[in-house]
């Protein structure tokens, strides 16, 4: 069974930082493209960042570019999302997703991923 478990969410003030973790089990994480998504109440799930399985190339949504950083630690079979300069609009449930067959230059659509974690809540508020 392939499993992804997110952690690291919580309450943070605007301008603060959080580091989310996505721990994988049952498969080699470095063989998969990994995406981070978020969903605010009443809104569609949107892509935040992804890291490719082939070459480790990273991509970011315009809304988080320059503030968020995705990274992979193969030894720990874990992917991270470092979030800095957080804004209230960053609030939502953050999901980790994995799939071995995401085409090159893709990765921001939920339909491209077959494996999902259960999410971790991030709340940015003063």
N, C-alpha and C positions, 0 to 999 in steps of 0.2 A: 504494500500500500504506500502510495506517495502522500506525504504530509508536509505542510508548511505551517509554521506557528509564528505569528507576529508577536512582538513585545516592545515595550518602551514608550507606549503612549501615556498620556496624562494631561494634566492641566498646566498651562504655561502662560505667562504674561506676554503681551505683544513685545516683539524684539528679542524674546528669549529663544532658547534652542532645545531641541530634543533629538535623540538618536534612536531610530527604530531598527529592530532586528528581525530578520526572517530566517528562521532555522529550518533546514530541510532534513527529512529523513526518508529512507526508502529509495533514494535515487541520488545520483551525482549531480549536485547543483551546477557545477561548471559545464555540464553538457546541455544546460537549458538556458534559454533566454528568460530573464527575470524582470518582471515589471512591478512597479508600485502604483497603486490606484487609490483614489479617495472618493468618498461619497458623503456629501452634506445632506441633511434632512430635506426631502422633497426635490432633490436634484439627481441627475444621472451620474453614474460612476464615470470618473474621468481619469485618464492616464496622467501620471505625475512624472515618472522617470522609468527608464529601463536600461538593462545592461545585456549586451549580446553574448550568446554562447560561443560564437566562433572566434571573436577577436577581443572581446571585452569592451567594445565601443559603447559609450554611454550617450543617452539622449535625455532631454528634459523638456517639459512643457514650458512655454514662454512665461507663464505665471510664476514659476519657481526658479527659473534660470538665474544663476548667480547666487542663490540662497541655499539650494539643496544640493547634496552630493550623494550619488549612489556608488557603492563599492562592494567588492566580493572578497571573502576570505575562504579560499578553497580548503585550507586545513581544518577550519571549523564548520565547513559546509553551510555557511551563513552569508546572507546579503544584508547590507546596512543601508539606511537612508538617514544621512545627517541633515537635519533641518535647522537652519539658522535664520535670524531676523524674521521670526514668525509673525504672521499677521492674522487678524481675526478671520479673514476669508480662507485661511488654511484649515480651519476647523472641519472635522469630519472623521469618519471611520476610514482608516488606512488599511488597505489589503495588499498582500503579497501574492503574486501569481507567477506560474512557471509553465513553460511549454518548450519542447525541443524543436519545434518546427515553425517558429516565427520567421518569416522571410526577412532578408536584409532590408534595413531601413524602415521596417514595420515595428510594432511593439506597443502602440498607444491605444489600441482598441481592446476592450474586454473580450471580444469575440475571438481574439487571436490566442487566448490562453485556455487550457483545459483544467489546470490545477490551481486551486485557490486556498488561501488560509481563511480563518474566520474573522480576521480584522482586529485592529486595536484602535481605540478612540483617542483622538487628539483634539483638545479643546484649547483654543487661544483666546484668552479673555483677561481683562484687567479687573 
